[in-house]
Amino acid sequence: MLPAIRRVTSGSLTTVRKAQGLQVAQVAFGSRTGFDGKNVTAVQRSEGGSRHARTISHTAPSRSSLNSVLQQKEEGGIIKGEGKKEGPLGQPEHAVISTFDLFSIGVGPSSSHTVGPMRAGNIFINDLKDLGMLERVRITSYGSLAATGKGHHTPQAILLGLEGSDPETIEAGTIPARYQAMLDTKSIMLGGHHTIHYDHNRDMIWRYDQVLPAHPNGMRFSVFDEGGDMLATNEYFSVGGGFVVNEKTKTAGENMFYKGVDKRAVHSARLSQSSSGTDATDGEKDADPSHPPYPFKNGETLLALSRRHNMTIAQIVYDNELSFGYTDEEIHDKLLRIWAVMDDCIRTGVSTSEKTLPGRLGLHRRAPMLYRRLMRGFYPALAPSFSGYQRISEGERASGEIDSPDGFDGQPYNGNVAGVKGGPTKRESPVRRPAARVVGQFDHPLLPVPPRKTTIPAVDFLSCYAIAVNEVNAAGGRIVTSPTNGASGVIPSVLKYIIEFVSDDPQKSITTFLLTAAAVGMLFKRGSTISAAEGGCQAEVGVACSMAAAGFAACMGAPPETVLQAAEIGIEHNLGLTCDPIDGLVQVPCIERNSLGAVKAVTAAQLAMASDTVYRVSLDQAIEAMRLTAADMSVKYKETSLSGLATTVKIPLTVPTW
């Protein structure tokens, strides 16, 4: 029998000490394991110090076993109860979090599978530094995080996080080279200064057949000494939007949604989602300076605050930000910084010279071609001020013009996905020939309609902007999580649309739009989810569409009730939207879906404003409907690539090789 284990809690890390001088390997979350591809060897030291091994038969789990395990977890999942979340992660007292936690700068392609794991690795290393335990580490990923992790760049994110990199400051262009160097040298530099041996096949384990109880996107980090004894371990959960929680952030009164890696550097007001007892349903202001002055928990209480204090939704969120320690100037600068990154992402997407996106799909980038076509005379006056490219007139080719991807220059697509002319390609596919055009019979009683070209330039720009952002995201570029990476094209494209075609005061529009959209995002985060692993794509593109619709209506001067009705229309017509990415990549259907989400957001806002507060479904009811839909949705459609397009398009499930 193994001796008792004494666990010491320090920060958010559970450490395992040697009891009575005896070396213990079977501790905490199970035995120390080594994976040899077929068998798991659990090593245990006896009281006399001798080591013996027992081999446990292990076979790689099948897709059907993953289905079974995830379905069982889903049935007892965290989205239960009437109007609230129950289970390990609980529910905060009110919905208010910082706008700058909801909108954060990061890298693609996924907020839950890239940004969150990178942040988790960074948190773990900071705890190890405090304890002086920078030794060999092992990482285990579970559930959705394991099922689509490779296509979502999860391995790169975790390892770079362990090296101390942060999603907001890391240079996106260096990620592939740094990751490859780790694999080649079999070493990583913990915290940026302590080099350890790292064997990718042994030290990163993918348990896509298991789901940790708290959330489908679970990670377990463990550290071992030179003798192989476990020193410390912790579990982290990437709950969507780049937010990371663990055991310690479940304690009462602590805000599990802040994004600070080091809690000591986070303003105290952002660590708590409690209030002084004021019931926000009556619209009363919280007088405690350590709490947000205008706490709200749903759309009803937000409207009550707005009516009682005669404030717009953006003004309420702005004043709450002041309670988080920001000054007026800091709020203004941070909002403009967020927009600057969004705008730069659009510019990068439409001007890139890259022809295809990474991954086995060999997907062509379309944003440069779409933008080039739009700039050919539709709105020539915008060309110098927006893109820096010269005006392109009919029959002319301007210097500095954006070249379209291969296959879009009026020639039939020839299957060359590598974009290499006159030489061998990395991947060949059958030549696509134009199909014979059906024009109809001219001797029929019902004559065919003659072809015509209809352009809706503003809407076309809206779609182009959304596609541009998500192509940058799919390539692992710099983006703004808004509220997730998979839906990062909706909000920037709608805001760009407002600035280019609607607003006469861009800075005011930026501030109003982002703060209003943030309020709606907070309601979804409290009342339902923004994680595709919990709720499918309705939790990502659906929520982003709702947020953008609210922001658009606010910028059009709509009253708060109409703003929330625009948000309701935006989510109502995304209910049930599934997340079934092909090959685990954030490309198909994600990129086009953002374009449609942006168009739908503008339409939702216009419909709400035209309806003049005549509606039957409230935003709170729609959010509750989304929560119930998420609970009922099959796990196959929750970012696992187990059904839908991920299986009808014949590319196998992406599973890392052990």
N, C-alpha and C positions, 0 to 999 in steps of 0.2 A: 504494500500500500504506500502511495506517495505521501510525503509529509504535507502538513498544512501549508498553504501559500499565503503570504502576507502581501496584500496589495496596497500600494500607496498612491493616493490621488494627488496629482500636481497639475494645476491648470486644467486642461481638458484631456489630459493623458493619464491612462491607467498604467502604472509601472508594476512589474512583478519582481520582487526581491527574492534572493536565496534565503530559505528558512534554515536556521540552526547550522549554517555552514554547509548544508547539503546542496548539491547541484540538481536542479529540477528542470527537466525539459518539457514535461507534459503540463502546461500551465494555461491559465486564462482561457483562450478560445480553442483549446485542443492541443494535440501534440505538435511538436516541431516536425514539419514534413519536408521531405525532399521528393521532387517529381522527376522520374526518369523516363517519362513518356508512356509507360504502361502501368507502373505500380507506384503507390505512395508508400514511402518508408517512414514510419514513425520511430524516432529515436528517443530512448528513455534511459536515464541514468539511475541505477539502483542506489540504495543507501550506502553501499560499500564503495561506490564510485565507479564500478564497472559499467560498461555500456553494452547494451544489447539491442537488437533491432527486430521488429516484427513487420512483416510485409502484408499489406492489405491490398487485395485485388481491386483494381480500379480500371474501368473502361470509360472512354470518352462518352459523355451523355449524348443521346440522339436528340433530334429536333422534337420528336414526339415526347420525350421525357421532359424537355424544357417546357413544352406546352403544358404538360400535366402539372409540373411543379409551380409554374407561374400562375396557372389557373387556381390552384389550391391557395396560393398566397393572396390572389386577388379576392377570393371569396371571403377571406378574413382581413381584407386590406384596411387602409387607413381612411378611405372615403366612405364613412358610415355615419349613421345618425340622422337626425332631423334638423337640417339647417346648420350643421356644424361638423367639423372634423373631430373624430375621436381617435384614440390610439396613441402611440408613442410620441408623435410630434405635437399633439394637442392643437389648441387654437388660442391666439392672443386675444386680449380683452378688447382691443380696438384694431382698426385696419391701418392706422397711420404708421408709415415708415418713411424714410427719406427718399425723395425723388432721385437722389444720386446713388441710392442703393438699387432702385428699380431700373434706372438708366445708368449703365456703367460701360466704360470703354474696355474692350477686350479683343480677342482674336477668334477667328472661326475654326471649325465650322459649327460647333455646338456649344450652347451655354451650359447644358447639363452634363455633357460628355467630354467637353474640352476645358471650358473656363472653370467650372466647378472642381473637377479633379486637379487642375493646376493649383487652384487656391487651397484645396485640401492638402496636397503635398507640401505646400508652403507652410500651412498651419502646423502640420505634423513636425516639420523640421524645426520650426521655432520652438515648439515644446521640447524637442530633444535637446536643443541648444541649452535651454534653461536647466535641463537635467544632466547635461554632460554625457549624453548617450549617442554619439554619432558613430555607429557601427554598421554592420551589414543590415540591410532592410529587405523586406519582402512585402509585395503588394498583391492583394486578392480582390478582384472585381466580381460583382454579382449581378444577376438578372439582366435587365435592359442594358445596363452599363457594359456588361460583358458581351451581350448578343450583338450589339452594333458598335462596340467600342473601337474596333480597328478602323472602320470607315469614318468614325467621328474623331480620329486622332487622339483617343484617350491615352494610349501608351506614351506618346510624346508629351502630352500635357502633364501627366503624373510625374514623369522623370524630370521635366524642366521645373516643375513645382518643387520637387525635392532638392533641386539645385538652387532654389531660392528665387526663381523667376516669378514675376507677377503678370497676370493677364493684361493689365493696363499699360505696363511699361516695356514688356518684352518686344524686341524687334522681330516682327512676324517673319521677315525674310530669312532670319538665321535659324529658324526652328528645324527645317529638314536636315541641314548640315550638322547641327548640334546633336540631333537625335541619332543620326547615322554614326557620328563619332562615338557616342556611347555604346552602340552595338558593336562597332569595330574594335574598340579598345577594351570592352567589357569592364567599364568603370564609369562611375558618376561622382560628381563633386558635391557632397551633401552641404547644403547651406552656402555653396559657392567657395568653400575653402578646405573641406575635408574629403579627400579622395578615398573611395572604397571600391572593392571589387563588386561587379554587378553582372550576373549571368541572366540574360533576358528570359531564356527558356525555363530557368529554375526559379527566379525571383519575382516574376510577374505571372500570377496564376489567374486564369479566367474561368469562373464558375457560372457559366450561363445556365446551368441546370439548378442553381440555387438562388433564392431571393432572401435577403435579410428582412426581418419583420417590419422595420420602420418605413422602408421606401424601396421601390424597385432599383434605384440607382445607388447601390451600396458599395463601399470600399472598406477594406480592412488593411491597415498598415501595421507592420510588426518590425521590431528591431532586435537583433541578436548579437551576442558577444562573439569573440573569436572562437570560443569552444562550441558554439551552436546553441547556447541557452538563450531563451527569449527574455529580453529585458523589459520591453514595453510594447503595448499594442493599443490600437484604438480603431473605432469604426466611424466613418464619415458618410454622409448621405447628401448627394447632389440633387436638390429638390426642385430644380428648374430655375432658369434665369441667372445662373451663376451663383446662386445662394447655396451655402454649405452649412449643414447642421451636424451635431454629434451629441453624445450623451450629455455633455455638460450644458449645451444650449437648450436642453429641455427643462431646466430648473425654472421654478416659478419666477415670473417677473423679468426674465431675460429675453430680449428680442432675438429670436433665432433667425431673423432675416437680415441683419446687418452684414456688410461684406468686408469688414475690417479683418485682416489677417491676424493682427496683434490687437486683442481686445483692449489692452491697456492704452492704446493710442486712439480709441474710439470714444467720441463724446458720450457721456453717461446717459443723456436723454435718448440716444439711439439704442441703448442696450435694453430698454424696457418698453413694453407695450401695455403698461398699466396706466390708469388715470387716478385722479384723487377721489373717485367715487361719483363724479358727475355723470348723470345719465344723459348721453348725447341725444337721446330721442326728443328731448324738449328744447334742444338748440342752445343749451347753456354753455358758456365758455369756461374752460378749466383754468382756475386761478393759480394753480401750482406752477411756478416758473420752471420746475424740473420736468414738466409734462407738456406735450403739445397743447397749445391753447384751444384748439378746435378738434378734439378727437371725434372720429366717426367710425362706425362699424359696418354700415351698409349704405345703400343709396338713400334710403328714407332719412337716416340721421344726417347725412350730408346735405340733403335738401332742407332739413329743419334748421341746420346751422346757417345755411345761405339765406333763408327767409328771415330768421330772427335778427341776423346781424347785417342784412343787406349787403352781402358780399358775393362775388362770383366764386366759382369753384377754384379758379386759379389763385384768387386772393387768399382763400382759406389755406390752400396748400403752401402758398408763399409764407404766410405767417407761421405755419407749423415748422417750416424749414428754419426760421429764425430761432426757434426753441432748440434746435439741434446744434446750436453754436455757430451758425453761419451768419455773416454780416450781409447787408443788402448788396454790397459790392461783390462779395464772394458768390452769392446766389446768382447774380447776374452773370458773372464771369464763368461760373461752372455750367450754366445753361448754354451760354454761347460756345463754350468749349465742346459740349456734347454735340451741338449742331454743327460745329466746324468739322468734327470727325465724321458725322453723317454725310455732310456735303462733300468732304474729301473722298469718302468711300464711293459716292455716286460718280465723282469725277474720275476716280481710278477705274471704276467698272466700265465706263463708256470710252475710255481712252487707252486701255491696255492693248498691248501688241500680242499678248498671249492668245492662242487660237482655241485651245481646248482646256477643259478643267481636269484636275488630277483624278485618277481612279480608272477602273476598268471600263466604265461606260464610254469613255472618250467623248464626253459631251461637249459640243461646240458652244463657245461663248456667243451670245446673241446681242448683248447690250451695245458693243461697238457698232455693229451693223445697223441696229435699230436707231441709234443716235445719229449716225451718219445720214440715214435716210430722212430723219426728221429735220435735220439742219439744212436740208436742200430746199430752202425757200419757204417753208411753212411759216417760220418766225425768224426771218433773217436778222432782224434788229437785236435778237437775243444772243446771237452767235459771239460777237466780240466780248460782251460783258460777262457771259456765263462760262464759256469753255476756253476762250483764248484762241480758238481756231478761226481762220478767216472764213468769210461768207462763201458758201458753195453755191454757185449759180448753175442753172441748167447748161450742160455741155462743157463745163469747166471743171478742172481739178485744182484745188487750192493747195499751196504748200502748207505742210503741217496738218493736212487732212488725215482723219482717222481711217486707216484701211480696214475694210471689212474682213471677217474671217474667211479662210478658204472655203470655196463652195457657195459663196454668196455674191459673186461678181457676175451674175447673169449666166453662169455655166452650171450644168447639172452636177449635183453632188456625186463624186466618184468613189466614195467610201474611204478616202484617205483621211483618217482621223488624226494622224500625227502631224498633218500640215506641212509635210516635207515634199517639195516639188522636185520631180526628176530623179528620185532615188527611192530606196526601199523604205517601207513604213513599219512602224512598230506593231501596227494592227491593221489587217485588211478585212474588208467586208464587201459583200456583193455590190456591184455598180448599180446605182439607182437611176433608172431612166424615166423621163417624164411620161406619165400615163396619158393615153389618148384622151383628148378633151371631149366631153359629151356636151353638145350644144343644144340638143333637142331637135324635134322634127318641126319643119316649117310648114308642113301641110296638115298639121294637127289643128283641131278646133281651138285648142288652148296653146297659143304661140309661146315660145320660150321668152324669158325676160332677157333683154340685151345686157351684156356685161357693163358694169359701171364701177367706178372707184369712189368710195366714200371715205373721207378722212375726218377724224375727230382729233385734231392736233393736240389739244391739252390732255385728253385722256391717253393718247398715244405716248406723250412724254411721261405721264404718270406711270404707265406700265414699264416703260424703258427704265425709269429711275429704280423701280422696285427690282427688276431683273438685274440691273447693274450691281446693286448692293448685295443681292444674294449670290451672285457669281463671285464677287470678292470674298464673301463669307465662305462659300464652298471651297475656295482655293486657300483658305486659312489666313486670309488677310485681316487687316485692322477694321473693326466694326464697333458699333454701339449695340450692346444687348438691350433690346427694346420690344417687349420685355424679355425675349429670348433671342438666341442667334438664328434659330430656324425660321423665326418670323421677323428678322431684323430689317427686312426691306419695306414693310408696310408703312410704318410711322415715318421714316425719312422721306419716302417718296411722296406721301400726302403732304408733309410739311414743305417739301420742295415745290410741290404743286401750288400751295398757298402763296409762297414767297414769289414765285415766278408769274402766276396768273391772277392772283386775288389781292394780295396785301399791298397797302400803300405805306405800311410801317413795319418792315421786316423784323426788327428786334422785338417789338411788342408782340408780333405774331408768334415768334419763336418762344418767348416766355409764356404767353397764354396757352399755346398749344401743348407744350411739354408738361407744364404743371397740371393742366386739365386732364391730359392723357394719363399722367401719373396717378391722379386720384382714382380714376377708373381701374387702373392696374392694381392698385392697393385693394380695391373691393374684390377683385377676382382672386387675389392672392390669399385673402382671408376667407372668402366664402366658398372657394372652389380650389383651383390649382392652375399654375402656369407651367406645369411639367407634362410633356407629351408622354412620358413613361407612366403617368397617372391617368391622363385624360385624353390621349390622342392629340391630333393636330388642332382640335377645337380649343385646346388649352394654349396653343401657340399662335397660329395664324388667326384663329377665332378671337382670342383675347386682343391681339394686336389690332385687328380690324375694329373691334369695339372701342379701343382706346383712341385710334386714329379718327373714328367717326365723331367721338366726343370732342376731340381737339379741333377738328374742322368746324363743327357747329359753334364752338366757343369763339373761334376766330371770325366767324360770320356774325357775331354779336347775339347769338341765341341765348335765351335765359337758361338758368341751370336745369330747369325741368326738361326743356327741349334737348339740352346737351345730354342728359342721362337717357332720354328716349332715343337719341341717335346711337348711343352706346348699346342700348337694348336691341335695336334693330340689327346692329352690327354683329352681335353674338347670336341672336335668335336664328339667323340664317347661316350660321356655321355650326350649329349643334349637330353632334354626331360625326364631325369631320375626323377621319382616321389618320394615323401616322404609320405609314407602311413604306419607308424609304427603300428604294431599290439598291441592293448590294450594301445596305447600311450607310450610304452616302447621303449627304444633305444636298441633293441635287434634283432628283426626280422622285416625287412631284413637287418638291419644296420650292424650287425657284419660280415656276409658273404660278404656283399657289399664292405666293406673295404678291404677284402682279394682280391676280384676281381679288385678293384681299384688299389691296389698296383701292381698286376701282369700286369695290363693294362698300368700302368705308365712306367714300365721297357720296355715293348713291344713298347710303343709309342716312347720312347727315342731311342731305337735301330733302329726302322723304320726311324726316322728322320735322324739319323746319316748315315744310309745306303742310303738314298735318295740324299745326297750330295746337299742340298739346292734346290732340284727340288720339287716345291710344287705350289699349286694353291690358297689355302686359307690361309690368314694371321691370326695371333692370334687376332688382333683387330677385324677382321670380325667375327671370332668365338665368341668372347666376346659379340659383338653386337647381333649375332644370339641367344646367350644364354639369353640376356636381352629380346629380342622379344619373345622367347619361354616362358620365365617366365611370361611375361605379358599376354600371351595367355593361359597359363596353368590354368586349373580349380582349384579353391580354395580347392577342395576336395583332391587334391594331394599335398597340401602345409602344411604338418605337422599338420593336423587336424584330422587324422584317420577317415575320412568320406567316403573313398572308397578304391578300390584296395585290397591289402592283409588285411588291417584293417577290411574290411567287409566280405570278402570271408572266412576268418578264423573266426569261429563263437564265437568271444569274443566281448561283447558289448563295445561301446565307454566309455572310462573312464571319469566319471564326478564326481568331489568332491561332497560329500553329505552335504547339508546345514543343 
